[in-house]
Amino acid sequence: MFAIEAIQVKPSTQQIEYLKAVPKSKRITIRSGHGTGKDASTAWVILWFLCTRPYAKVACTAPTARQLQDILWSEISKWLRQSVLTEEFIIQRDKIFHKEAPKEWWCRAISVSAKSSKEEQAETLAGLHGDHLLIVVDEASGVPDPVFIPLEGALTQQDNKVVLIGNMTRASGYFYDSHFHSTINKDWFKLHWNSEESSNVDDSFPTYMANKYGRDSDVYRIRVLGEPPLESAETLIPLSWAMQCVGNEIEVNEDEPLYVSVDVARYGDDASIVLPRRGPVILPWSTHRGINTINLAGYALQDYQEMEAEGMAIDEIGVGAGVVDFLEKKQVPGLYGVNVANKASQPEKYYRLRDELWLTMREKCMKAQYSFPTVKKDGDVLSMGEELANELASVTYEFALNGSFKIESKKDMKSRGLASPNIADALGISEYFYNVATRVWPRKQSARKSKRNKKIYPGDHKSSQSNHSWMAV
């Protein structure tokens, strides 16, 4: 009734079950596919709790501050503005409070740092108490387990509640246990929202995800079915590792140059990607389909110039050579061709350069050393960072005869009915220069003095530009 009358919305069948459970339940956990409206309905729950209890307190957290701001906090702000409560509360960047009691009647955004110590993580929700207290954990699979340690201690009063929501990207941890642990799950009101069954999800979304990643993939299980991953032994990068990089806040050194990497499409239904990067921060990229090499080179050059990039790295295998040749004729400064089929720096460990780049990405995803963009294009269900995370999680690996790592090729992925990981391959090309970007593409003031336009290849470590190990440590 509150959602319909005070916020003027029409909840889906899945959302109605959730809204009806909240007044009666102390612990609610929702594992969900994408686009079902879990954040919207949780925003309604938060507003209901705030305005139906005097001096209510609500604490919201998520894996990163950016995820919290861009998703849940955005939903709360949006629905509050269109509700009948808009004159009662003040909205700030990380706090919403009642005009009559700003220090005692509030909703706060409390961010978690995956890089902090376990002791520091455990302090995230520590000290929360009150007669009317609601704790909301968004994208709960990505929240470090120590954050949940003080949770039970905060639920000491009759009207203390906790809500966990999210895609179940891990088959372990507190969120997973709230659904599947044989004893712990008995204390939780459990909901499972399949995107295939949601009236909020367009029918094209499950079809798109099935065509791109396969119905049997972990990406489909997590993003559409709302199930935990199976994560076979052949999966190179678990989705949970890649997802912790989405919205990850990383400071970039002042001398880090911005450069562009280009993965050139080889098949009719593939996309070419022009991906900008500054240090560990991956910026929103452009996608091009069904264009020839000349036009692709033109678009890449346009992005390069508009962003005032210091350099460009292009996958020059096959048709990519045409893009490199065209830009060489244009005398583009800082242009390099990268042949990912060349020998790796450690042939006994990696089958070829592409495999070495992918293993580097695996290591960095595991340690949350990237920042993927949270930008969502008009009409898209997933953010750009989530699309990249999906691609990283879709690739498998095996071992070559010499025992080296061999990453699944694009051709092999197509034989499985999956789309090529073009965005992820563009990231891999950028990884080729990551450790030495400041030497290959110096800061702009020095770049103006010395424009460079020389190709380098794996193994060519004798030149003054490449007398180093390019791999990340």
C-alpha positions as CSV (number, residue, x, y, z in Angstrom):
1,M,0.0,0.0,0.0
2,F,2.8,2.4,0.9
3,A,4.6,1.8,-2.5
4,I,1.4,2.2,-4.5
5,E,0.0,5.3,-2.6
6,A,3.1,7.1,-1.2
7,I,5.5,6.5,-4.1
8,Q,2.9,5.9,-6.8
9,V,4.4,2.8,-8.3
10,K,3.1,-0.5,-9.5
11,P,5.2,-3.4,-8.1
12,S,5.8,-6.6,-10.0
13,T,4.6,-9.9,-8.5
14,Q,8.2,-10.6,-7.3
15,Q,8.4,-7.2,-5.7
16,I,5.0,-7.6,-4.0
17,E,6.2,-10.8,-2.3
18,Y,9.2,-8.9,-1.0
19,L,7.2,-5.9,0.2
20,K,4.7,-8.1,2.1
21,A,7.5,-10.0,3.8
22,V,9.4,-7.0,5.1
23,P,7.0,-6.1,8.0
24,K,7.0,-9.7,9.2
25,S,10.6,-10.7,8.8
26,K,13.8,-9.8,10.6
27,R,16.3,-11.1,8.0
28,I,15.5,-11.0,4.3
29,T,17.8,-12.2,1.5
30,I,17.2,-11.9,-2.2
31,R,19.3,-13.6,-4.9
32,S,18.3,-12.2,-8.2
33,G,19.0,-12.0,-11.9
34,H,19.6,-8.6,-13.5
35,G,16.9,-6.0,-14.1
36,T,14.3,-7.5,-11.8
37,G,13.9,-4.3,-9.8
38,K,15.6,-5.4,-6.5
39,D,17.2,-2.0,-6.0
40,A,14.1,-0.1,-6.8
41,S,11.9,-2.1,-4.4
42,T,14.6,-1.9,-1.7
43,A,14.6,1.9,-2.1
44,W,10.8,1.7,-1.4
45,V,11.4,-0.4,1.7
46,I,14.0,2.1,2.9
47,L,11.6,5.0,2.4
48,W,8.8,3.1,4.1
49,F,11.0,2.3,7.1
50,L,12.1,5.9,7.4
51,C,8.6,7.5,7.3
52,T,6.7,4.9,9.4
53,R,9.0,4.9,12.5
54,P,10.1,7.9,14.6
55,Y,13.8,8.5,14.7
56,A,14.5,5.5,12.3
57,K,18.0,4.7,11.3
58,V,19.0,3.0,8.0
59,A,22.5,2.0,7.0
60,C,23.3,1.0,3.4
61,T,26.5,-0.5,2.2
62,A,27.8,-2.2,-1.0
63,P,31.2,-3.5,-2.3
64,T,32.4,0.0,-3.4
65,A,31.3,3.5,-2.7
66,R,30.7,4.1,-6.4
67,Q,28.4,1.1,-6.7
68,L,26.5,2.4,-3.7
69,Q,26.2,5.9,-5.1
70,D,25.4,4.9,-8.7
71,I,22.9,2.2,-8.0
72,L,21.1,2.0,-4.6
73,W,21.6,5.7,-3.6
74,S,20.5,6.8,-7.0
75,E,17.3,4.7,-6.6
76,I,16.5,6.1,-3.2
77,S,17.0,9.7,-4.4
78,K,14.9,9.1,-7.5
79,W,11.9,7.6,-5.6
80,L,12.0,10.0,-2.8
81,R,11.8,13.0,-5.2
82,Q,8.6,11.6,-6.8
83,S,7.0,10.5,-3.6
84,V,4.7,12.4,-1.2
85,L,7.6,12.4,1.3
86,T,9.8,14.8,-0.7
87,E,9.3,17.7,1.7
88,E,10.0,15.7,4.8
89,F,13.6,14.7,4.1
90,I,16.8,16.3,2.9
91,I,19.0,14.4,0.4
92,Q,22.8,14.7,0.5
93,R,25.6,12.7,-1.2
94,D,25.9,10.1,1.5
95,K,23.0,10.9,3.9
96,I,19.2,11.4,3.9
97,F,17.8,12.9,7.0
98,H,14.5,14.1,8.4
99,K,14.2,17.9,8.7
100,E,13.1,17.8,12.3
101,A,15.9,15.5,13.6
102,P,18.8,15.4,11.2
103,K,21.1,13.7,13.8
104,E,18.7,11.1,15.0
105,W,16.5,10.2,12.0
106,W,18.5,9.3,8.9
107,C,19.7,6.9,6.2
108,R,23.4,6.7,5.6
109,A,25.6,5.3,2.8
110,I,28.6,3.5,4.4
111,S,31.2,2.3,1.9
112,V,33.4,-0.7,2.2
113,S,37.0,-0.9,1.1
114,A,38.0,-4.3,-0.3
115,K,41.7,-3.3,0.1
116,S,41.5,-2.5,3.8
117,S,42.4,-5.0,6.5
118,K,39.8,-7.5,7.9
119,E,39.7,-5.6,11.1
120,E,38.9,-2.3,9.2
121,Q,36.3,-4.1,7.1
122,A,34.6,-5.4,10.3
123,E,34.2,-1.8,11.5
124,T,32.0,-0.9,8.5
125,L,28.7,-1.7,10.2
126,A,30.0,-1.7,13.8
127,G,28.3,0.5,16.4
128,L,24.9,0.6,14.7
129,H,22.1,0.4,17.3
130,G,18.6,1.8,17.7
131,D,15.0,0.8,18.4
132,H,14.2,1.2,14.7
133,L,17.2,0.0,12.6
134,L,17.4,-1.3,9.1
135,I,20.6,-2.5,7.5
136,V,20.7,-2.9,3.7
137,V,23.6,-4.7,1.9
138,D,23.5,-4.2,-1.8
139,E,25.4,-6.6,-4.2
140,A,26.0,-8.7,-1.1
141,S,28.1,-11.3,-2.8
142,G,30.8,-8.8,-3.4
143,V,30.9,-7.5,0.2
144,P,33.9,-8.9,2.1
145,D,32.8,-11.4,4.8
146,P,34.3,-9.5,7.7
147,V,31.8,-6.7,7.1
148,F,29.1,-9.1,8.3
149,I,30.7,-9.9,11.6
150,P,28.9,-7.1,13.6
151,L,25.7,-7.6,11.8
152,E,24.0,-10.0,14.3
153,G,25.1,-7.8,17.2
154,A,23.1,-4.9,15.6
155,L,19.9,-6.9,15.4
156,T,19.2,-6.9,19.2
157,Q,15.9,-5.0,19.2
158,Q,12.5,-6.2,18.0
159,D,12.3,-3.7,15.1
160,N,15.8,-4.3,13.8
161,K,16.0,-5.7,10.3
162,V,18.6,-6.6,7.7
163,V,18.1,-7.0,3.9
164,L,20.7,-8.6,1.6
165,I,20.2,-8.3,-2.2
166,G,22.3,-8.9,-5.3
167,N,23.5,-11.2,-8.0
168,M,25.1,-14.3,-6.4
169,T,28.5,-14.0,-8.0
170,R,30.2,-16.3,-5.4
171,A,29.3,-19.9,-4.3
172,S,30.6,-19.1,-0.8
173,G,30.4,-16.4,1.9
174,Y,27.7,-14.8,4.1
175,F,25.3,-14.1,1.3
176,Y,25.6,-17.6,-0.2
177,D,25.1,-19.1,3.3
178,S,21.9,-17.1,3.9
179,H,20.3,-19.1,1.0
180,F,22.1,-22.4,1.0
181,H,23.7,-23.2,4.4
182,S,21.8,-26.1,5.9
183,T,21.3,-24.3,9.3
184,I,22.0,-20.6,8.7
185,N,19.4,-20.3,5.9
186,K,16.6,-21.3,8.3
187,D,16.9,-17.8,10.0
188,W,16.3,-16.0,6.7
189,F,13.3,-15.2,4.6
190,K,14.7,-16.2,1.2
191,L,13.6,-14.9,-2.2
192,H,14.9,-16.0,-5.6
193,W,14.2,-13.8,-8.6
194,N,14.8,-15.2,-12.1
195,S,15.0,-12.5,-14.7
196,E,13.2,-14.9,-17.2
197,E,10.1,-14.6,-14.9
198,S,10.2,-10.9,-14.1
199,S,7.8,-8.5,-15.7
200,N,10.4,-5.8,-15.3
201,V,12.8,-7.5,-17.7
202,D,12.4,-7.3,-21.4
203,D,12.3,-10.7,-23.1
204,S,15.3,-9.7,-25.3
205,F,17.7,-9.6,-22.3
206,P,17.7,-13.3,-21.5
207,T,17.9,-14.1,-25.2
208,Y,20.9,-11.7,-25.6
209,M,22.7,-13.2,-22.7
210,A,22.1,-16.7,-23.9
211,N,23.4,-16.0,-27.4
212,K,26.5,-14.2,-26.1
213,Y,27.5,-16.4,-23.2
214,G,25.5,-19.6,-23.5
215,R,22.7,-20.8,-21.3
216,D,25.0,-23.2,-19.5
217,S,27.5,-20.5,-18.6
218,D,28.1,-19.0,-15.1
219,V,27.4,-15.6,-16.6
220,Y,23.9,-16.7,-17.6
221,R,23.3,-18.5,-14.2
222,I,24.3,-15.4,-12.3
223,R,22.9,-12.5,-14.5
224,V,19.7,-14.1,-15.6
225,L,18.7,-17.1,-13.5
226,G,19.9,-15.5,-10.2
227,E,21.8,-18.7,-9.3
228,P,25.3,-19.0,-7.8
229,P,28.1,-19.9,-10.2
230,L,29.2,-23.5,-10.8
231,E,32.7,-22.2,-11.8
232,S,34.3,-25.2,-13.5
233,A,37.9,-25.8,-13.2
234,E,38.4,-24.5,-16.7
235,T,37.1,-21.0,-16.0
236,L,40.1,-18.6,-16.2
237,I,38.6,-15.6,-14.3
238,P,35.6,-16.1,-11.9
239,L,32.9,-13.5,-12.4
240,S,33.2,-12.5,-8.7
241,W,36.9,-11.5,-9.3
242,A,36.0,-9.4,-12.3
243,M,33.0,-7.8,-10.6
244,Q,35.0,-6.5,-7.7
245,C,36.7,-4.2,-10.2
246,V,33.4,-2.5,-11.4
247,G,33.3,0.9,-9.8
248,N,36.5,0.1,-7.9
249,E,38.1,3.5,-6.8
250,I,41.8,3.7,-7.6
251,E,44.0,6.7,-7.5
252,V,46.1,7.3,-10.6
253,N,49.6,8.7,-10.6
254,E,49.9,12.1,-12.1
255,D,52.4,10.9,-14.6
256,E,50.3,8.1,-16.0
257,P,49.6,8.8,-19.7
258,L,46.2,8.1,-21.2
259,Y,46.5,5.7,-24.2
260,V,44.0,3.9,-26.4
261,S,44.0,0.2,-27.3
262,V,42.1,-1.2,-30.3
263,D,40.8,-4.7,-30.8
264,V,39.9,-5.1,-34.5
265,A,36.9,-7.3,-35.4
266,R,37.6,-10.3,-37.6
267,Y,34.1,-11.7,-38.2
268,G,30.9,-10.1,-39.4
269,D,29.1,-10.2,-36.1
270,D,32.1,-9.2,-34.0
271,A,32.6,-5.7,-32.7
272,S,35.8,-3.6,-32.9
273,I,36.6,-1.9,-29.6
274,V,38.5,1.4,-29.0
275,L,39.3,1.3,-25.3
276,P,41.0,4.2,-23.4
277,R,43.0,3.6,-20.3
278,R,44.9,5.7,-17.7
279,G,47.0,3.4,-15.4
280,P,44.7,0.9,-13.8
281,V,41.5,2.9,-14.6
282,I,39.6,1.7,-17.7
283,L,37.6,4.5,-19.2
284,P,34.3,4.1,-21.3
285,W,35.1,2.7,-24.7
286,S,33.5,2.9,-28.1
287,T,32.1,0.0,-30.0
288,H,32.0,-0.3,-33.8
289,R,30.3,-2.9,-35.9
290,G,30.1,-3.7,-39.6
291,I,32.7,-1.0,-40.7
292,N,35.8,-1.4,-42.8
293,T,39.4,-0.8,-41.6
294,I,39.6,2.7,-43.0
295,N,36.5,3.9,-41.1
296,L,37.6,2.0,-37.9
297,A,41.0,3.8,-38.1
298,G,39.1,7.1,-38.5
299,Y,37.0,6.5,-35.4
300,A,40.1,5.3,-33.4
301,L,42.0,8.5,-34.5
302,Q,39.0,10.6,-33.5
303,D,38.9,9.1,-30.0
304,Y,42.6,9.5,-29.7
305,Q,42.5,13.2,-30.6
306,E,39.4,14.1,-28.6
307,M,40.8,12.5,-25.5
308,E,44.3,14.0,-26.1
309,A,45.8,10.6,-25.7
310,E,49.5,10.1,-25.7
311,G,49.5,6.8,-27.7
312,M,47.6,4.0,-29.4
313,A,48.1,0.2,-29.3
314,I,46.4,-1.9,-32.0
315,D,46.0,-5.6,-32.4
316,E,47.6,-5.9,-35.9
317,I,46.8,-9.6,-36.6
318,G,44.9,-10.0,-39.9
319,V,42.7,-7.1,-40.8
320,G,44.2,-5.1,-37.9
321,A,47.3,-4.6,-40.0
322,G,45.2,-2.4,-42.3
323,V,44.2,-0.2,-39.4
324,V,47.9,0.2,-38.3
325,D,49.0,0.9,-41.9
326,F,46.4,3.6,-42.4
327,L,47.3,5.4,-39.2
328,E,51.0,5.0,-39.9
329,K,50.4,6.9,-43.2
330,K,48.7,9.6,-41.1
331,Q,51.9,9.8,-38.9
332,V,49.9,9.3,-35.7
333,P,52.3,9.9,-32.8
334,G,52.8,7.1,-30.3
335,L,51.3,4.4,-32.6
336,Y,52.3,0.8,-32.0
337,G,51.2,-2.5,-33.5
338,V,50.9,-5.5,-31.1
339,N,50.9,-9.0,-32.4
340,V,49.3,-11.1,-29.7
341,A,50.1,-14.3,-31.6
342,N,53.8,-13.7,-31.0
343,K,55.9,-15.6,-28.4
344,A,55.4,-14.8,-24.8
345,S,58.2,-13.5,-22.6
346,Q,58.1,-16.9,-20.7
347,P,57.3,-19.6,-23.4
348,E,57.5,-22.3,-20.8
349,K,54.7,-20.7,-18.8
350,Y,52.5,-19.1,-21.5
351,Y,51.6,-20.5,-24.9
352,R,51.9,-17.1,-26.6
353,L,51.6,-13.4,-25.9
354,R,47.7,-13.4,-25.8
355,D,47.8,-16.1,-23.1
356,E,50.3,-14.1,-21.0
357,L,48.1,-11.0,-21.3
358,W,45.0,-12.9,-20.1
359,L,46.9,-14.4,-17.2
360,T,48.0,-10.9,-16.2
361,M,44.3,-9.8,-16.3
362,R,43.4,-12.8,-14.2
363,E,45.9,-11.8,-11.5
364,K,44.7,-8.2,-11.5
365,C,41.1,-9.1,-11.3
366,M,41.8,-11.5,-8.4
367,K,43.5,-8.6,-6.5
368,A,41.0,-5.9,-7.6
369,Q,43.7,-3.9,-9.3
370,Y,41.4,-2.5,-12.0
371,S,38.7,0.1,-12.1
372,F,36.0,-0.7,-14.6
373,P,33.4,2.0,-15.6
374,T,29.9,2.0,-14.1
375,V,28.5,4.0,-17.0
376,K,25.4,2.5,-18.5
377,K,24.5,3.4,-22.1
378,D,20.9,4.3,-22.9
379,G,18.8,1.1,-23.3
380,D,21.4,-1.2,-21.8
381,V,20.6,-3.4,-18.8
382,L,24.2,-3.8,-17.7
383,S,26.8,-1.2,-17.1
384,M,29.9,-1.1,-19.3
385,G,32.0,-2.5,-16.4
386,E,29.6,-5.4,-16.0
387,E,29.8,-6.2,-19.7
388,L,33.6,-6.3,-19.4
389,A,33.4,-8.5,-16.3
390,N,31.0,-10.9,-18.2
391,E,33.5,-11.3,-21.0
392,L,36.4,-11.9,-18.7
393,A,34.4,-14.6,-17.0
394,S,33.4,-16.3,-20.3
395,V,36.8,-17.6,-21.3
396,T,38.2,-21.0,-20.4
397,Y,41.8,-22.3,-20.5
398,E,43.7,-25.5,-20.9
399,F,47.4,-26.6,-20.9
400,A,49.5,-27.0,-24.0
401,L,51.7,-30.0,-24.6
402,N,54.7,-28.2,-22.9
403,G,52.6,-27.4,-19.9
404,S,52.1,-23.7,-20.7
405,F,48.8,-21.9,-20.2
406,K,46.6,-21.8,-23.4
407,I,43.6,-19.5,-23.4
408,E,40.5,-20.4,-25.4
409,S,40.6,-18.7,-28.8
410,K,37.9,-16.6,-30.3
411,K,37.4,-19.3,-32.9
412,D,36.9,-22.0,-30.2
413,M,34.4,-19.7,-28.4
414,K,32.4,-19.3,-31.6
415,S,32.3,-23.1,-32.0
416,R,30.7,-23.2,-28.5
417,G,28.1,-20.7,-29.8
418,L,29.6,-17.8,-27.7
419,A,30.5,-14.3,-28.8
420,S,34.1,-13.1,-28.9
421,P,35.4,-11.3,-25.8
422,N,36.3,-8.2,-27.8
423,I,36.3,-5.8,-24.9
424,A,38.4,-8.1,-22.8
425,D,40.9,-8.5,-25.6
426,A,41.2,-4.8,-26.0
427,L,42.0,-4.6,-22.3
428,G,44.6,-7.3,-22.8
429,I,46.3,-5.2,-25.6
430,S,46.4,-2.3,-23.2
431,E,48.0,-4.6,-20.6
432,Y,51.0,-5.0,-23.0
433,F,52.1,-1.5,-22.2
434,Y,50.8,-1.1,-18.6
435,N,54.1,-1.4,-16.8
436,V,56.0,0.8,-19.2
437,A,53.4,3.3,-20.3
438,T,55.2,6.2,-18.7
439,R,58.3,5.4,-20.8
440,V,56.6,4.5,-24.0
441,W,54.2,7.4,-23.8
442,P,55.7,10.1,-21.5
443,R,53.9,13.0,-19.9
444,K,52.5,15.4,-22.4
445,Q,55.0,18.1,-21.8
446,S,57.8,15.8,-22.7
447,A,55.8,14.0,-25.4
448,R,55.7,17.3,-27.4
449,K,59.5,17.3,-27.6
450,S,59.8,13.8,-28.9
451,K,57.0,12.3,-31.0
452,R,57.4,8.6,-31.5
453,N,56.1,6.3,-34.1
454,K,57.9,2.9,-33.9
455,K,56.6,-0.6,-33.6
456,I,57.8,-2.9,-30.9
457,Y,57.2,-6.6,-30.6
458,P,57.6,-9.2,-27.9
459,G,61.2,-10.3,-27.6
460,D,62.5,-7.0,-29.1
461,H,63.9,-5.9,-25.8
462,K,67.1,-4.4,-27.2
463,S,65.7,-1.0,-28.2
464,S,66.0,1.9,-25.9
465,Q,62.2,2.0,-25.6
466,S,61.7,-1.6,-24.6
467,N,64.7,-2.7,-22.6
468,H,62.5,-3.9,-19.8
469,S,60.0,-6.6,-18.8
470,W,56.6,-5.3,-19.9
471,M,54.6,-7.7,-17.7
472,A,53.0,-6.5,-14.4
473,V,54.6,-7.8,-11.2
